[in-house]
């Protein structure tokens, strides 16, 4: 219940949901690169799978020839051939 109330307040005040609610942001550059913001940790990384833990979700990106171009505690850039991205609520 509190989650819905918090979302309603954020919406009513026109605040950025990603910042207030801790949501991950995912930006694609075609199928060759992706930037993820607001992730908490890298759960798994191989040349075909990237799994990230967020505050309320997990993100799994699949493809091939993956490389992490850069990452810090707020942002990560993945390059390679991206086939899919899937969010899972936790």
C-alpha positions in Angstrom: 0.0 0.0 0.0 2.8 2.4 0.9 4.4 1.9 -2.5 1.3 3.1 -4.3 1.0 6.1 -2.0 4.6 7.0 -2.6 4.1 6.7 -6.4 1.0 8.9 -6.3 2.8 11.6 -4.3 5.8 11.5 -6.8 3.4 11.8 -9.7 1.4 14.6 -8.1 4.5 16.6 -7.4 5.9 15.9 -10.8 9.2 14.5 -9.3 11.5 12.3 -11.3 10.4 8.7 -10.5 13.9 7.2 -11.2 15.5 9.4 -8.5 12.8 9.3 -5.8 11.8 5.6 -6.2 15.3 4.3 -7.1 14.2 2.9 -10.5 16.8 1.7 -13.0 17.0 3.6 -16.3 18.0 1.7 -19.4 19.0 3.5 -22.6 19.8 1.7 -25.9 22.0 2.7 -28.8 20.4 0.4 -31.4 21.3 -3.2 -30.6 25.0 -2.5 -30.0 25.1 -0.7 -26.7 23.1 0.0 -23.5 23.6 2.3 -20.6 22.1 1.4 -17.2 21.7 4.0 -14.4 20.7 3.5 -10.8 21.7 -0.1 -10.5 23.0 -1.5 -7.1 25.3 -4.3 -8.1 26.5 -6.6 -10.9 25.2 -10.1 -10.1 26.6 -11.9 -13.2 28.6 -10.9 -16.2 29.7 -13.2 -19.1 30.2 -12.5 -22.8 26.5 -13.4 -23.3 24.7 -12.4 -20.1 24.6 -9.3 -17.8 22.5 -9.5 -14.6 22.1 -6.4 -12.5 20.4 -5.9 -9.1 18.4 -2.8 -8.6 16.4 -1.5 -5.6 13.2 -3.2 -6.6 14.0 -5.1 -9.8 16.6 -7.3 -11.4 17.7 -6.7 -15.0 18.9 -9.5 -17.3 20.4 -8.5 -20.7 21.3 -11.3 -23.2 23.2 -11.3 -26.4 26.8 -12.0 -27.5 30.3 -10.5 -27.5 29.5 -8.4 -24.4 32.0 -6.0 -22.9 31.6 -3.5 -20.1 33.0 -0.3 -21.5 32.8 1.5 -18.2 31.0 1.4 -14.9 30.8 3.2 -11.6 28.4 3.1 -8.7 25.7 4.9 -10.6 26.1 4.0 -14.3 27.3 1.1 -16.5 27.8 0.9 -20.3 27.5 -2.5 -22.0 28.6 -3.0 -25.6 28.1 -6.0 -27.8 25.2 -7.5 -29.8 22.1 -7.1 -27.5 19.3 -9.6 -28.1 17.0 -9.0 -25.1 16.5 -7.1 -21.9 14.1 -8.3 -19.1 13.2 -6.8 -15.8 12.1 -9.0 -12.9 10.4 -7.7 -9.8 11.9 -8.7 -6.5 
